[in-house]
């Protein structure tokens, strides 16, 4: 028969491992702009004080594009044959409209140039 102390230590160890796993999950950043692999990067060299960065890994190789404008970045990414993915349409719409563009114009532009995918 196992002692109460052993049972208590096992339960405590299991609880700690669950807390560590939960802490790791909570630390992951969430995509706030609605597009996959897209980040807003602050840069003093641009007039608006920030630019857009497309970062992803393909077979261990880092693919990175940088532009001051979403349209230019989209052209660079698709022009090199990579896909532009919309993960959350509501957030993507807010991002595009926050940049001063109409969502329907941006979607039309993306559809014309290909490489556009909605998840």
TORKOL-4160 file (C-alpha; in steps of 0.2 Angstrom, whole numbers, padded with zeros to 4 digits, m for minus):
119
<pt num="1" X="0000" Y="0000" Z="0000"/>
<pt num="2" X="0007" Y="0017" Z="m0005"/>
<pt num="3" X="0009" Y="0030" Z="0009"/>
<pt num="4" X="m0001" Y="0046" Z="0009"/>
<pt num="5" X="0015" Y="0056" Z="0007"/>
<pt num="6" X="0019" Y="0047" Z="m0010"/>
<pt num="7" X="0002" Y="0050" Z="m0016"/>
<pt num="8" X="0003" Y="0069" Z="m0011"/>
<pt num="9" X="0020" Y="0071" Z="m0020"/>
<pt num="10" X="0014" Y="0063" Z="m0036"/>
<pt num="11" X="m0002" Y="0074" Z="m0036"/>
<pt num="12" X="0009" Y="0089" Z="m0033"/>
<pt num="13" X="0021" Y="0085" Z="m0047"/>
<pt num="14" X="0007" Y="0082" Z="m0059"/>
<pt num="15" X="m0001" Y="0099" Z="m0054"/>
<pt num="16" X="0015" Y="0108" Z="m0057"/>
<pt num="17" X="0018" Y="0100" Z="m0074"/>
<pt num="18" X="0000" Y="0106" Z="m0079"/>
<pt num="19" X="0004" Y="0123" Z="m0073"/>
<pt num="20" X="0020" Y="0124" Z="m0083"/>
<pt num="21" X="0011" Y="0118" Z="m0099"/>
<pt num="22" X="m0002" Y="0131" Z="m0096"/>
<pt num="23" X="0011" Y="0145" Z="m0094"/>
<pt num="24" X="0019" Y="0140" Z="m0110"/>
<pt num="25" X="0003" Y="0140" Z="m0120"/>
<pt num="26" X="m0001" Y="0157" Z="m0113"/>
<pt num="27" X="0016" Y="0165" Z="m0118"/>
<pt num="28" X="0013" Y="0162" Z="m0136"/>
<pt num="29" X="0009" Y="0178" Z="m0146"/>
<pt num="30" X="m0007" Y="0180" Z="m0155"/>
<pt num="31" X="m0009" Y="0186" Z="m0172"/>
<pt num="32" X="m0017" Y="0203" Z="m0171"/>
<pt num="33" X="m0017" Y="0208" Z="m0189"/>
<pt num="34" X="m0027" Y="0194" Z="m0197"/>
<pt num="35" X="m0013" Y="0188" Z="m0209"/>
<pt num="36" X="m0002" Y="0173" Z="m0207"/>
<pt num="37" X="0017" Y="0177" Z="m0206"/>
<pt num="38" X="0014" Y="0196" Z="m0206"/>
<pt num="39" X="0021" Y="0208" Z="m0192"/>
<pt num="40" X="0021" Y="0226" Z="m0190"/>
<pt num="41" X="0039" Y="0232" Z="m0187"/>
<pt num="42" X="0043" Y="0249" Z="m0180"/>
<pt num="43" X="0056" Y="0258" Z="m0190"/>
<pt num="44" X="0061" Y="0276" Z="m0189"/>
<pt num="45" X="0067" Y="0277" Z="m0207"/>
<pt num="46" X="0049" Y="0277" Z="m0213"/>
<pt num="47" X="0038" Y="0292" Z="m0214"/>
<pt num="48" X="0024" Y="0283" Z="m0204"/>
<pt num="49" X="0036" Y="0276" Z="m0191"/>
<pt num="50" X="0033" Y="0258" Z="m0195"/>
<pt num="51" X="0034" Y="0245" Z="m0209"/>
<pt num="52" X="0027" Y="0228" Z="m0212"/>
<pt num="53" X="0038" Y="0212" Z="m0211"/>
<pt num="54" X="0033" Y="0195" Z="m0219"/>
<pt num="55" X="0043" Y="0181" Z="m0210"/>
<pt num="56" X="0042" Y="0162" Z="m0212"/>
<pt num="57" X="0052" Y="0146" Z="m0212"/>
<pt num="58" X="0052" Y="0134" Z="m0227"/>
<pt num="59" X="0062" Y="0118" Z="m0225"/>
<pt num="60" X="0073" Y="0127" Z="m0212"/>
<pt num="61" X="0077" Y="0142" Z="m0223"/>
<pt num="62" X="0070" Y="0159" Z="m0217"/>
<pt num="63" X="0060" Y="0169" Z="m0230"/>
<pt num="64" X="0059" Y="0188" Z="m0225"/>
<pt num="65" X="0052" Y="0203" Z="m0235"/>
<pt num="66" X="0050" Y="0220" Z="m0228"/>
<pt num="67" X="0040" Y="0235" Z="m0235"/>
<pt num="68" X="0032" Y="0251" Z="m0229"/>
<pt num="69" X="0016" Y="0248" Z="m0237"/>
<pt num="70" X="0004" Y="0232" Z="m0237"/>
<pt num="71" X="0002" Y="0233" Z="m0256"/>
<pt num="72" X="0020" Y="0233" Z="m0259"/>
<pt num="73" X="0024" Y="0219" Z="m0247"/>
<pt num="74" X="0010" Y="0209" Z="m0255"/>
<pt num="75" X="0018" Y="0212" Z="m0272"/>
<pt num="76" X="0035" Y="0206" Z="m0266"/>
<pt num="77" X="0029" Y="0191" Z="m0257"/>
<pt num="78" X="0018" Y="0184" Z="m0271"/>
<pt num="79" X="0030" Y="0190" Z="m0284"/>
<pt num="80" X="0043" Y="0178" Z="m0277"/>
<pt num="81" X="0030" Y="0164" Z="m0277"/>
<pt num="82" X="0025" Y="0163" Z="m0259"/>
<pt num="83" X="0007" Y="0163" Z="m0252"/>
<pt num="84" X="m0002" Y="0177" Z="m0243"/>
<pt num="85" X="m0014" Y="0169" Z="m0230"/>
<pt num="86" X="m0029" Y="0177" Z="m0222"/>
<pt num="87" X="m0031" Y="0169" Z="m0205"/>
<pt num="88" X="m0045" Y="0180" Z="m0197"/>
<pt num="89" X="m0055" Y="0190" Z="m0210"/>
<pt num="90" X="m0061" Y="0203" Z="m0197"/>
<pt num="91" X="m0044" Y="0207" Z="m0190"/>
<pt num="92" X="m0037" Y="0208" Z="m0208"/>
<pt num="93" X="m0051" Y="0220" Z="m0213"/>
<pt num="94" X="m0047" Y="0231" Z="m0198"/>
<pt num="95" X="m0028" Y="0231" Z="m0202"/>
<pt num="96" X="m0031" Y="0235" Z="m0220"/>
<pt num="97" X="m0044" Y="0249" Z="m0216"/>
<pt num="98" X="m0032" Y="0255" Z="m0202"/>
<pt num="99" X="m0019" Y="0258" Z="m0216"/>
<pt num="100" X="m0031" Y="0269" Z="m0225"/>
<pt num="101" X="m0037" Y="0256" Z="m0239"/>
<pt num="102" X="m0054" Y="0249" Z="m0243"/>
<pt num="103" X="m0056" Y="0231" Z="m0239"/>
<pt num="104" X="m0064" Y="0227" Z="m0255"/>
<pt num="105" X="m0051" Y="0235" Z="m0265"/>
<pt num="106" X="m0037" Y="0226" Z="m0256"/>
<pt num="107" X="m0046" Y="0209" Z="m0259"/>
<pt num="108" X="m0049" Y="0213" Z="m0277"/>
<pt num="109" X="m0030" Y="0217" Z="m0279"/>
<pt num="110" X="m0025" Y="0201" Z="m0270"/>
<pt num="111" X="m0037" Y="0191" Z="m0281"/>
<pt num="112" X="m0030" Y="0198" Z="m0297"/>
<pt num="113" X="m0012" Y="0195" Z="m0292"/>
<pt num="114" X="m0015" Y="0177" Z="m0286"/>
<pt num="115" X="m0006" Y="0169" Z="m0271"/>
<pt num="116" X="m0020" Y="0174" Z="m0260"/>
<pt num="117" X="m0028" Y="0161" Z="m0248"/>
<pt num="118" X="m0041" Y="0161" Z="m0234"/>
<pt num="119" X="m0040" Y="0149" Z="m0220"/>
